[in-house]
Every structure is written in C-alpha cells, then in structure tokens.
Amino acid sequence: MPRKQTNKSLQSLLFILVITVFISCKKEEPKSLEAQAQDKIETLTNLMDTAKAKSIDVTREETTVWFAHEFLKFANWDEAHQDDIEKLFGYYAPLAEDKKKSAEDLPDFERKKVIQILDKSINDLEQVLAGKITRRPVAKVDWENIEVAKDMFLSHGKPVFLYDYFSKTVGKPLTNTSVYNDYLGNIYHGGSTLYEVNQDRAINPYILKEDGTFDQEKLKLITDIPDTNVGFLILWNMGMPDWVHKQDPEIEKGRSLFTGFDIDNPLARKVWSDVIQKSGELTKGKKVTQMGYILSNEPHWFSEKGHWTSRFHEMTELSSYTIDKLKKWLEVKYKGNIKALNKNWNTSFKNFAAVEIEIPIDKAKQGTPIWYDWCRYNMDRSIDWFSYLQGELRKTNPDADTSIKIMPNMFTESGRTHGIDTEALTNLTSMIGNDAKIREHDNRLNKPEAWEERYSYFWEEMSVSYDFMESVSPKKINFNSESHFLSASRWRKLDLSTDFVRSTTWLATLHGMDAQLAWFWARDPDGSPEDRLEGELNFFDPALAGSFAGSVNMQPQVANEYTQVMMDLNSFSEELFALRNQKRPLRLFYSEASAINIKHHMEGLFHMYESLYFEGFPLGYATEKSIKNQDQSNWDAILVYKTQYATDAEFETLQNYLNQGGTVILDGEESLSLNEYGAKRTQKLTEGKGVLIQMDKKASIETIKSKALELISNSLPELVLQETNGLGAKGCVWRVAKNANGSYIVNLLNIGKNTAKLNLSHKNGQKLELTNMMTGEALNSDFELKSNGVLLLNVTQ
C-alpha cells in the first residue's frame, strides 16, 4: 500500500477513534419528565399484559394509565398557557401571592406526580406477579343497571358506592366518554351546573312562562337526558324570572344566598308548584332520577346581626308574608295568650297582630325567649317550605326519592339562626342529603387549630353529622352531592397526600355515605379549564372563581387515588356494610332547645362524643322523636350531657323511656333543669322501671365515659384494641363485625397525627391470626399503622 494512502487510512481510523471516545465520554442527556413518564407507562402496560395473560385483574392499573395520559396532556396545556394559569391562581387568596411561580412550576409538578403514581402502580403489580400480595378484583359499577334499595345502591345484586364529580366540564354532553367513564364516574348530572341557571339541566322557575305555559327548549334540557345511566335532578333556587318580580316586587325580601326569593311568597309557591309538578311528571321513572330530586342546594336563612351572609342580603329584610306567618305561628305557640308572650318577651303588644320583631336579630338576645321563638319559627317555616315542594313533586311522581343538600355544619356548629332543623329535614326526605367536608388546616388562619394537636385532619363535621343523621333517620341512602374531601373554599393543599384522600373517603363511607360527587372536575378534555373559568370571572358567589387553583385538576395523585379508593371500597362493599350495620348502643341526647339557647352547646357536646369515638363502636344520638318512633332495643343507654334546656315534651319522653325500663345517664343536676324559655323545671327524672344514673355535677368526662362503657359492656366488641401513639390520647377509629363462622372483619383508620403502635387481642385471651384483606399479607397481633393509614383485616381465633 502506498505511504500516502496508509497515512490517510491511519488518519481516518484516528478520527473515528476520537469521535468514539468523545461520544462515549459525553454524558447522556437526561430524559425529560414527559419521556420518563412515557417510559413508565410502557413498563406498566407490559406488566399489565403479563398479568392479563395470568387472568389477574388490572383495572387499578388501567385507571392509573388513564390518569397519567390525561395529566400529561394537562401539563402541556398549562405550560403553553401560563398566563391563564397564573390568573386562576390569583383568584384564590391563599395562593395568589406566589401565582406567577406557581403557574411556572405547575406543569413539571403534574409530570412528577404522574411519575409517582406510575411508580406505585408498577411496584404494586410487580408484587402481585411475584405472589407477594394478592388482591380482590375490582367490582366495577354498572352505571346503566343500578338498583335502588332502601338503604343502598346495588350493582349486579351487590352493594355499591357511587362516585363522580359535582360539576363536570360544563357544556360537554353526558355521553362524552372523556368525562363520563369509570375513571371520573358516570352519574348523569341533572343540573349541578352553577351560575348558568337558564342554560343548565336543573329544574328551575325559568321553565315557566308568564302565561302559564312552559318553555319547551328549557324543558328539553331536563327531558332529553339519555335514559341510560343512574343520575339525579336538582331544584335550582337562585332566582325567579323577571315577570315574577314585576308581579310581586316583595319576592326578593327574605332571600338567602342560594335561595333567591321569599319562600313564604304565594306567587313563588305557585311558580314552583307548576314547575316541579311538570318536571316530576316528565321525568318519572327515568334513570336520571334514581338518585332522586335534590330539593335545594345548601339552604340556610341566617338572620343574626353581623353574619357573613348579610353581604349577600340574606334575611336583611322580611316580607309581609313571613311576618304574617310569624304572628300566626306565635298565636298557636302561645295558645292565643298574648299576656304569656308579653311576659316572655318583656313587651306590651295588644294582640298577636301587633307583634313586631327586629330581624336580623341581635346576638345579645341569645338565651332569651324572643331568640328561641324566632329560631324555632325560622326552622318551622323552612320545614313547611320543603314539605310543600316534596308534596307538589309527589302529586305527579308519587314514588320520587328526595334529598336536601344540608350543610352539616348547620348541625355541628352552635349557630341556630339559620332555619335548618337537621333532624326534621332528614326525616322528611327519603334520602339523607348533605355536602359534608373533611379538611386539613383552614387556610384563613395564621395559627394552628386546636384539633391539630392530636389529629391529622378535621373530621368532626362529617363524623358527628353523619352519626346524627344516621341515628335519627336510619336505613336510608346517604347522598353527599358535593363532597369536600379533596378541596374546599376554606382549605386547599396543592401537594395533598394520597393517604389523606384514602382515609377521608373511607371514613365517610364507614359512617354511612353511599354516593358522593367530589368538588369538582373543571377541565375540558383538551386540558383547558371549562368554559366558566375562562375570561373575566365575576360570579355572585366568589368561591367558584378561586376553586381551580390547587384543585384536583392540578393533582394527578389526588384524582387517581379518589378513583382507586372508590374501586377498593366497591370490591369490599359487603364487608363495609357489615361494619356499618352495627348497633349504636350508646345514644347522646340532643335537644334543639339547648342548641338554640346555649352559645357553645355543640362544642360542649362534642367533647363527650370525642371521648367515646375511639372505643370500637358507632356512636348514636337520641332525640324526642327518635325515642318515640324507633325500637328502643336498638340502644342500651341514653347519655344526657350539658343539656340544660329541654322542652316539656322532651323531658316527658325521657321520663316515659325510663318508665318503660330504659337506662339514662344524667351528667348533673343542671341538665334538663330549664324549659325552652329558661323557666326552672320543678320536676326531676325518676327511675320508674328503668335505671337512672345521676352523676355528680363535678364528674369529669372520663368518669362519665367509664360509667357509660360499663353500662353498654355487653354490646362492645369481643376484640380489644390497645393503642400507643405518643399523644396521650387515642387516634384510631375501629369497627368490628362478626362473621357467621366466628371470624371477624376489623376496620382500622388512624386519624391521629402520629404512627400508632397497636395490639389486637380477644377478650377471652385466645391467640388471633390477622390477615390484611387488601393484600393477603399476614400480620402479628402487635403491628403499626401510620397516620392516615387504613387497614381492613380478617381476624380468626
């Protein structure tokens, strides 16, 4: 070979060598988060193929993959529209200060969370394939073939818990599978679309024309809902057509936040009668009414001075109709004796027609007869309103199921000028309606709340209200038509843990929830915010404008876990019902008279409830009506605690219960000592044929609790749970159901802020074998449960 050619060849080889070394030395560029996520999707998909070949259910993994694809799409939209996202962050005050940085960080935050849910799903399925854990296949909801039983929904003959979102991408048809599917839920919404009352599918007064005919186009929005899927209809009460205002300008007096007219107005009643009868007739027997008709969205009529609702003109002026009804109500209440009213009110009215009252009422009057009479009347008139609506509906649709979206804090908080009698309204309707929330720290507060010393989240509102409603109105479906377990106006957490999502949803289901619509799904399928959240946001209720920031629509881990926990609950629905259908052996006595008169009555009552909450049995409540109307063998004892005011009827009911052999624990001489007007009661409870335990007035909560547990000992679980968590107080909620074969189902939820060290034993000392029903793994009798942890155990002796 010539030297020139040889040199050229050597140069070529040297060049190739240099390039090879350079390439090998050069660090590989890191993959983008999007690419990493796509790789993990491929890995998981391959594992799913392997699992399916072995007949292993992969519904959980299919769900994760679906959410992964959706949120990668959302992240790309958010990245391309940072100005829009920044603006939406700005509408929510707690996140507004860092809105620019939040908008910049959001796309990668979403991608990282997608990777997290994929990693978990990959790990879970690898363990299943390796035989390390076993899972029960997901029991999918058959949305098109739901049966409605007295106290449960059924899918293929098994109990099922329904799930969806309160509001889903407004304007998209119900048949759009991008938003109506197994992942987001598939309940056909009959009008939960806020602030577009003339265009949504709600039953509303705008359907009726001034000439008495109906707007056929608006009726079609209700009647054209496909008759395929389970669903509900809602009565939307935000306002009245202009022609109604012209006919009676008083229509707005006595309005409230979500009821934009006077419920005592005869024209308003006539309009609603026509509308609801027509709607009931046209939708009778359709699947969209299987979950019933929601008679109202969050009703309340707060009527005290300085309340936050006054800025929305709630009860700032009464109509002549409301005043006239009050006078008639008082005449009946006082049996025509104006002197008795004057003595109570410290007034000098000549007759009932001359009675006057200042509304909003001064909060300084709480505990006086005028305060009690107003609060009680305000409740009675709302009961009358909802009784009227339900009665008109059932004229054309006799079998219609109904509920009212009652805000549970109307019961759990101490204010009582709102006109909501939770017991009466829950008894009135055929389903229990509510919009219960569970939350972490209130975003408006700069210091820790009292509950944060012990608990991982604020559970009081849901637990107390559900135990009350399930006690006074048992064996009914519980429909939470606006669940706030993922976010609410008062709290939001962008990096919300999946453990929180699972624990809160599981706890609410254990307490009775049969269906929920989470707040809320606000993305169109392309990733953009739904139509209402675009442009300038100026809503009557400013809460909606700030709802997108930090919501489930920014958190793939939250959206995925919400669906995952509902799928798990449905796979173990029969076990959950066995745990729920337990006797409530101890009932706390509740008097509306004390709640109306005593400033912090509900807070005081909660302390006793809280002390008993972690003892392995469901608590209950007793009222005058429930004691009279229910089988008294459903409980062992009634505990009267810090209930100073009681009507004569309530006192007599407790005495009759004792006369028939009942058991009452009275915390001290002050309880039941006054009537509803504060007059001293001369009578005292006597044992009769029953047992009356009169505690010393200085007895502590622990002393009263010990006596109560002693009295109901025969109804307590056969298993014993011991807990150590470093808090000096228990934090694990637990329930036990005994199977026919002698084994037990045990459910444990640690809502304490620390990990709990637990020991489960049998009263008879026999050794127990514990199996985690979710994974098939064996546990020792001594085990740990992390904060927000959930365990479902099979226990054998």
Secondary structure by P-SEA (a helix, b strand, c coil): ccaaaaaaaaaaaaaaaaaaaaaaacccccccaaaaaaaaaaaaaaaaaaaaaacccaaaaaaaaaaaaaaaaaaaaaaacaaaaaaaaaaccccccaaaaaaaaaaaaaaaaaaaaaaaaaaaaaaaaaccccccccccccccbbbbcccccccccbbbbbbbbcccccccccccccccccccccccccccccccccccccccccccccccccaaaaaaaaaacccccccccccccccccaaaaaaccccccccccccccccccaaaaaaaaaaaaaaaaaaccccccccccccccccccccccccccccccccccccaaaaaaaaaaaaaaacccaaaaaaaacccccccccbbbbccccccccccaaaaaaaaaaaaaaaaaaaaaaaaaacccccbbbbcccccccccccccccccaaaaaaaaccbbbbbcccccccccccccccccccccccaaaaaaaaaaaaaacccbbbbccccccccccccccccccaaaaaaaaaaaaaaccccccccccccccccccccccccccccccccccccccccccccaaaaaaaaaaaaaaaaaaaaaaaaacccccbbbbbbaaaaacccaaaaaaaaaaaaacccccccccccaaaaacccccccccccccccccccaaaaaaaaaaaaabbbbbbcccccccccccccccccccccccbbbbbccccccaaaaaaaaaaaaccccccbbbbbbcccccccccbbbbbccccbbbbbbbccccccccbbbbbccccbbbbbcccccccccccccccccbbbbbbccc
